[in-house]
Amino acid sequence: MLTAFMPRKRTTITLDIEALEAFRRLAKKANMSLPKYLEALMISHAKSEGEIPQSYEPLGETRGGDRTTSGES
């Protein structure tokens, strides 16, 4: 399956302090960074509400360039 490249976009949000601390704890329990955890949570919610297709997969790690090949031929 081919997936179109969907770049991430920075945004700023304001959260309740207690909610933010709860999300930080949950992210740590899930062994995820806070931004990655929030992204996964929001994607899951958008899928359940039918706003994005169930087959949608979030963008993977983008730092450090393309690591899909070993560079050996």
Residue pairs with C-beta under 8 A, 6 or more apart in sequence:
1 55
3 57
5 59
6 59
7 59
8 59
8 62
15 23
23 34
23 37
23 38
23 41
24 34
26 37
27 33
27 34
27 36
27 37
27 38
30 37
32 40
39 58
40 58
43 52
43 56
43 58
46 52
47 53
47 54
47 56
61 67
